[in-house]
């Protein structure tokens, strides 16, 4: 459906956006004297929604993200819909970039088809310059048609943080596939290069921030820009400059309240790369080390984000720029006996979302249900353009409000949330397992209410709701 929702009155007042209606629900062309905002989109990889100090995590050090929280609005119930593949970031990023739902992607989202308009395409068509640096996980053709500018582009899922293989931006989109080369002339051993060069000794968070700063410092276009700065942190391998690791003490870091030595039952995905990073049962001391490394990567990333924002301020572009911070998915790091993100617990499907700039209330925590993919139509509203017909998500400025959230992981995990309650349903090797949590009373999802007879009616209600959500989102034939 093609629609564009009305921006709330406070946004009109703050940034002076006028909306001329061509019909009852779409923007016409904006008046020429209206200055459309720049959009700086800072995107993390594998970052939990509660891994920011100002949003309730007293252990992690994030002064720059804390400042963003104070200056902007935090959408504290933001989720991804899940994943149809073990590499969760692929469909997550495809949903984000297309505004589509999980089961209406092309495959798992490895490649975005031409008929699915991307954020970058939509903004380009409206006169924006679009810049991309860092991780892109959804096919080279889709990157090419999304960005007019860029630099140090990483095509893939993960790599050595200190030796990132990247491509220079090619305006013709000619990014070669993996190139074989001899890595040992004596043995004739062959390796593969996927990039124009390897930036040896240059941490990925610093590399991508530098490219963003270069773009900001050289920007002299009258048209607005959209910048997508896609970091690899805090995805493993969890390495960072040693001074950031030294900020944390294993004696002072607590295990999460829902720490378990192992997951209490087979959730269908206990044997996968992420879960093999530590042996089972999980050693509490080793999990603490993983948490510290995770936090240290976030603190280093936070520093680099601060550098980008500082450059924006010095350039004079800050006042007309909307700054967005989010992540592609969360991750367990010891919660529920898990290490990875191949599940539908809050720690893995919940993501941070902070938006700062004119029109967004400072220090506000917005509790409405939001999907990460809602950013696409939101950006369209900010740019005062029509939302492409291929987009299925809802702008945060829409009068529509979700009261139900649906989640899925592959074919054997499904979940639904309504109000404070969340039901998870597992079908693994012909065994069905149910979990029911009251997230208001039990945000760490520790107390399973599914076997408590007092909640039999609530379980029946939630199971009916789950069936309805499956029928709405999933194609026939998907279990």
Buried (B, 14 or more C-beta within 10 A) or exposed (E): EEBBBBBBEEBBEBBEBEBEEEEEEBBBEBEEEEEBBBBBBBBBBBBBBBBBBBBEBEEBBBEBBBBBBEBBBBBBBBBBBBBBBBBBBBBBBBBBBBBBBBBBBBEBBBBBEEEBBBBBBBBBEBEBBBBBBBBBBBBBBBBBBBBBBBBBBBBBBBBEBBEBBBBEBBEEEEBEEEEEEEEEEEEEEEEEBBBBEBBEEBBBBBBBBBBBBBBBEEBEEEEBBBBBBBBBBBBBBBBBBEEBBEEBEEEEBEBBEBBBEBBEEBBBBBEEEBBEBBEBEBEEEEBBBBBBBBBBBBBBBBBBBBBBBBBBEEBEBBEBBBBBBBBBBBBBBBBBBBBBBBBBBBBBBBBBBBBBBBBBEEEBEBEEBBBBBBBBBBBBBBBBBBBBEBBBBBBBBBEEEBEBBBBBBBEBBBBBBBEEBBBBBBBBEEEEBBBBBBBEEBBBBBEBBBEEEEBEEBBEBBBEBBEEBBEEBBEEEEE
